[in-house]
């Protein structure tokens, strides 16, 4: 009997029921793993690491700071600029920073929207500070993207604007009318009265081009002849050298037509050594002019001002709702343009308000 009871005991222990708590722990662990997997996939999709499907449109989702840091890691932006870019993208509803950064037109759209947010602030001082940070960020992004662009030079195509130089003389920008292989036809430069400037056959011409991102290149050519159409005279050129890179411009430059005043500035020095004192005096007499192009580094003005190269000048203008803005500049050189002179000036001292007005002109952020 003892043996029989012991056998029954062993049989009961073999068919022992499962512990309910073990099954509960299993389902909790499996559920947690599934939730973590879903969350991780959403994070990767928002960051642009994991694709959400086929097609060329950016995936929908929420703004991801990680995706932004990943997209701008080589841009060299400082903390304030990164903070400003986050605001620009959040304000514009951007969910895929890499797509926004890759399209200059779309990027300007988001920055323009942010500009008008700051423009509408009641505190004028704070609005100017935020606007300055906004344009500082935009310029830094543009330069970083331009510096990282490929080495292949753009092709010369009809419609591009070119700057002509010949024998040390510079001429106003002209439009490329056609470009086929080594043969290029451009508008003939004219005087202020519209008279074509005579350039002899066989003369050497240097064509300089600047793209929208301020990337520059030049082509050496030779005049084959001058043609006439029903509307204007044209120059027929033949390329005699391969395109070469120019020194890259630090900032974007835009063609404008802004009326301005130019005041000569005198420099007075008193004392010697450590007691030497330099004072700049703005003269009351002024000349009128028209800015032909502008960047935050300088401008070119068409004027009849008689100011020597190397002189300091004060430039006053109104733009973008900012009245009476003024900058201190230095005259670099002059180009003859008929009866007028084109004065190329480098900015030396630009107050914040004036810098913001210049950036509005450069990026064309006025209301449509």
PyMOL commands that set and color helices and strands:
alter all, ss='L'
color gray80, all
select helices_A, chain A and resi 2-14+20-46+65-71+79-91+97-102+104-119+124-147+273-275+352-363
alter helices_A, ss='H'
color red, helices_A
select strands_A, chain A and resi 161-166+169-170+174-180+183-187+204-210+216-228+233-239+244-245+254-270+277-295+298-303+312-319+322-337+340-350
alter strands_A, ss='S'
color yellow, strands_A
deselect
rebuild
show_as cartoon
